[in-house]
Each structure stands twice: as structure tokens, then as C-alpha cells.
Amino acid sequence: MLAAAAERFGPAFADLAGRSRLWVNGEPAEPWAPVGEEDEVALLPPVSGG
């Protein structure tokens, strides 16, 4: 799934996706998880704080 998105959206997206957590429909998912048209996909980039 992420490979197809990286191909579509380019290297900057691929770089961010490689460092982010992937969630599908509010649940953690693996990069190879299947995704349907009605699914909600979220990339959560790394954050820092204290």
C-alpha cells in the first residue's frame, strides 16, 4: 500500500512514510496492509516533546 502511494506522490512522501506510523481505520497497520476505497489511512510522523 505504501509503495503505491510513494510511487504516486514521490520521494518526499516516501521519505516521510518511512519514518511514520501507519494507521488504517483508527488501528495500527503494517505498510503492506490492504486498503479499500472506503478506508481511512493516516500517517503519524515522529514527534518529540517533553
Contacts in CASP RR format, 6 or more apart in sequence:
PFRMAT RR
TARGET T0000
AUTHOR 0000-0000-0000
METHOD contacts of the structure
MODEL  1
MLAAAAERFGPAFADLAGRSRLWVNGEPAEPWAPVGEEDEVALLPPVSGG
1 31 0 8 1.000
1 32 0 8 1.000
1 33 0 8 1.000
1 34 0 8 1.000
1 35 0 8 1.000
1 41 0 8 1.000
2 14 0 8 1.000
2 17 0 8 1.000
2 18 0 8 1.000
2 22 0 8 1.000
2 31 0 8 1.000
2 32 0 8 1.000
3 31 0 8 1.000
5 13 0 8 1.000
5 17 0 8 1.000
6 13 0 8 1.000
6 14 0 8 1.000
6 17 0 8 1.000
16 43 0 8 1.000
16 45 0 8 1.000
17 31 0 8 1.000
17 43 0 8 1.000
18 31 0 8 1.000
19 45 0 8 1.000
19 46 0 8 1.000
20 43 0 8 1.000
20 44 0 8 1.000
20 45 0 8 1.000
20 46 0 8 1.000
21 28 0 8 1.000
21 43 0 8 1.000
21 44 0 8 1.000
22 28 0 8 1.000
22 29 0 8 1.000
22 30 0 8 1.000
22 31 0 8 1.000
22 33 0 8 1.000
22 41 0 8 1.000
22 42 0 8 1.000
22 43 0 8 1.000
22 44 0 8 1.000
23 29 0 8 1.000
23 41 0 8 1.000
23 42 0 8 1.000
23 43 0 8 1.000
23 44 0 8 1.000
24 33 0 8 1.000
24 35 0 8 1.000
24 39 0 8 1.000
24 40 0 8 1.000
24 41 0 8 1.000
24 42 0 8 1.000
25 39 0 8 1.000
25 40 0 8 1.000
26 40 0 8 1.000
26 42 0 8 1.000
35 41 0 8 1.000
END
